[in-house]
Amino acid sequence: MTNRPASQRVLITGANRGLGLELARILIERGDRVWGTARSPQPAALAALAPEGILTMDLAEEPQIVAAMSKLADRTDGLDLLINCAGIDARAVGAAPAARGPFDLDGDTFTAVTRVNATGPMLVTREALPLLRAGDRATVLNISSQLGSMEVAATSGNDTAYCVSKAALNMVTVKTAAALKDEAITVVAMHPGWVRTDMGGDAAPLSSVESATSIIDVVDQLTLADSGRFLRWDGTEHPW
Ligand SMILES: NC(=O)c1ccc[n+]([C@@H]2O[C@H](COP(=O)([O-])OP(=O)(O)OC[C@H]3O[C@@H](n4cnc5c(N)ncnc54)[C@H](OP(=O)(O)O)[C@@H]3O)[C@@H](O)[C@H]2O)c1
């Protein structure tokens, strides 16, 4: 049993590789109508899934977000699920792997991570609002991280910019959930587990299939009463 509509209209950011690609694969295989975003105009792995559509979008570029969402509005009259999945750690904006502590990064590099991981999803959700309002009990899933938790990051996580950006995304989730509760739009943050992707690396215990399958099972069961929560991929509550 699921609380979700039969063939959902879904938008996934960062659907060209990693967790976003796996989420897209599973949702397309079960019959959902999936649009995926990528920075590359020709993301081969995503195109191979034959999604409903591909949108070009760099989350650091607000005009690209606005333009992509405007294109989407020409192709669908509603969205039932928005998955803000794309994300980076500080290595992606030039930080040395071993130099990501609070005093290692210059200000612009530090800010660039939050720009992609927290500001970007907030802007995507803002631009998706008319479509979400027209959706069937729409849900916004913000893929966060355990490292956005004050409790967890106090003792682990060597990438301060990443931890800060995911804490910011958690706050974006709380504020978005509060702003949209009266409109029956559910907004949650989720730690996907430590997953074997380019970001997670080979030592991670979870495959992207395991993580994505569990995430979708949990999202299928969400109701408005869950809005504003921070969950793990298996549906358990994550501490802030
Ligand atoms: N893997 C883990 O263990 C783990 C743990 C906790 C949380 N997470 C979160 O899970 C999400 C997915 O991570 P992943 O492991 O799948 O990472 P990944 O394999 O490195 O994939 C990252 C995705 O984000 C996209 N992206 C990067 N910069 C972007 C930008 N400026 N604008 C738009 N898209 C951009 C990438 O596109 P390009 O190909 O164009 O770079 C790619 O599609 C992220 O939010 C991450 O923080 C992952």
The ligand as an SDF file (V2000), in Angstrom:
LIG
                    3D

 48 52  0  0  0  0  0  0  0  0999 V2000
   26.9910    9.1400   -1.4320 N   0  0  0  0  0  0  0  0  0  0  0  0
   26.8520    9.2870   -0.1250 C   0  0  0  0  0  0  0  0  0  0  0  0
   27.3930    8.5230    0.7020 O   0  0  0  0  0  0  0  0  0  0  0  0
   25.9980   10.4160    0.4080 C   0  0  0  0  0  0  0  0  0  0  0  0
   25.8330   10.5100    1.8010 C   0  0  0  0  0  0  0  0  0  0  0  0
   25.0350   11.5350    2.3060 C   0  0  0  0  0  0  0  0  0  0  0  0
   24.3880   12.3990    1.4450 C   0  0  0  0  0  0  0  0  0  0  0  0
   24.5790   12.2930    0.0850 N   0  0  0  0  0  0  0  0  0  0  0  0
   23.8770   13.2410   -0.7870 C   0  0  0  0  0  0  0  0  0  0  0  0
   23.1920   12.5340   -1.7920 O   0  0  0  0  0  0  0  0  0  0  0  0
   23.0710   13.3620   -2.9610 C   0  0  0  0  0  0  0  0  0  0  0  0
   23.5490   12.5770   -4.1720 C   0  0  0  0  0  0  0  0  0  0  0  0
   24.9240   12.2910   -3.9710 O   0  0  0  0  0  0  0  0  0  0  0  0
   25.7110   11.1830   -4.8150 P   0  0  0  0  0  0  0  0  0  0  0  0
   26.4090   10.3390   -3.8390 O   0  0  0  0  0  0  0  0  0  0  0  0
   24.8280   10.5980   -5.8310 O   0  0  0  0  0  0  0  0  0  0  0  0
   26.8190   12.1270   -5.5100 O   0  0  0  0  0  0  0  0  0  0  0  0
   27.5080   12.0450   -6.9250 P   0  0  0  0  0  0  0  0  0  0  0  0
   27.5510   10.6640   -7.4290 O   0  0  0  0  0  0  0  0  0  0  0  0
   28.7740   12.8180   -6.7730 O   0  0  0  0  0  0  0  0  0  0  0  0
   26.4890   12.8700   -7.8600 O   0  0  0  0  0  0  0  0  0  0  0  0
   26.2860   14.2380   -7.6300 C   0  0  0  0  0  0  0  0  0  0  0  0
   25.2280   14.7680   -8.5600 C   0  0  0  0  0  0  0  0  0  0  0  0
   25.0660   16.1710   -8.3040 O   0  0  0  0  0  0  0  0  0  0  0  0
   25.2320   16.8730   -9.5370 C   0  0  0  0  0  0  0  0  0  0  0  0
   25.7880   18.2060   -9.3710 N   0  0  0  0  0  0  0  0  0  0  0  0
   27.0050   18.5340   -8.8620 C   0  0  0  0  0  0  0  0  0  0  0  0
   27.1630   19.8710   -8.9100 N   0  0  0  0  0  0  0  0  0  0  0  0
   26.0400   20.3820   -9.4640 C   0  0  0  0  0  0  0  0  0  0  0  0
   25.6080   21.6880   -9.7860 C   0  0  0  0  0  0  0  0  0  0  0  0
   26.3860   22.7770   -9.5620 N   0  0  0  0  0  0  0  0  0  0  0  0
   24.4000   21.8600  -10.3460 N   0  0  0  0  0  0  0  0  0  0  0  0
   23.6170   20.7820  -10.6010 C   0  0  0  0  0  0  0  0  0  0  0  0
   23.9630   19.5170  -10.3330 N   0  0  0  0  0  0  0  0  0  0  0  0
   25.1660   19.3330   -9.7600 C   0  0  0  0  0  0  0  0  0  0  0  0
   26.1780   16.0030  -10.3470 C   0  0  0  0  0  0  0  0  0  0  0  0
   26.1350   16.3750  -11.7040 O   0  0  0  0  0  0  0  0  0  0  0  0
   27.5090   16.4350  -12.5960 P   0  0  0  0  0  0  0  0  0  0  0  0
   27.6690   15.0650  -13.1510 O   0  0  0  0  0  0  0  0  0  0  0  0
   27.2280   17.4810  -13.6120 O   0  0  0  0  0  0  0  0  0  0  0  0
   28.6320   16.8250  -11.6620 O   0  0  0  0  0  0  0  0  0  0  0  0
   25.5940   14.6350  -10.0500 C   0  0  0  0  0  0  0  0  0  0  0  0
   24.4370   14.4150  -10.8030 O   0  0  0  0  0  0  0  0  0  0  0  0
   23.9060   14.6090   -2.6680 C   0  0  0  0  0  0  0  0  0  0  0  0
   23.0490   15.6610   -2.2580 O   0  0  0  0  0  0  0  0  0  0  0  0
   24.8070   14.1880   -1.5190 C   0  0  0  0  0  0  0  0  0  0  0  0
   25.2100   15.2690   -0.7290 O   0  0  0  0  0  0  0  0  0  0  0  0
   25.3610   11.3240   -0.4490 C   0  0  0  0  0  0  0  0  0  0  0  0
  1  2  1  0
  2  3  2  0
  2  4  1  0
  4  5  1  0
  4 48  2  0
  5  6  2  0
  6  7  1  0
  7  8  2  0
  8  9  1  0
  8 48  1  0
  9 10  1  0
  9 46  1  0
 10 11  1  0
 11 12  1  0
 11 44  1  0
 12 13  1  0
 13 14  1  0
 14 15  2  0
 14 16  1  0
 14 17  1  0
 17 18  1  0
 18 19  2  0
 18 20  1  0
 18 21  1  0
 21 22  1  0
 22 23  1  0
 23 24  1  0
 23 42  1  0
 24 25  1  0
 25 26  1  0
 25 36  1  0
 26 27  1  0
 26 35  1  0
 27 28  2  0
 28 29  1  0
 29 30  1  0
 29 35  2  0
 30 31  1  0
 30 32  2  0
 32 33  1  0
 33 34  2  0
 34 35  1  0
 36 37  1  0
 36 42  1  0
 37 38  1  0
 38 39  2  0
 38 40  1  0
 38 41  1  0
 42 43  1  0
 44 45  1  0
 44 46  1  0
 46 47  1  0
M  CHG  2   8   1  16  -1
M  END
$$$$
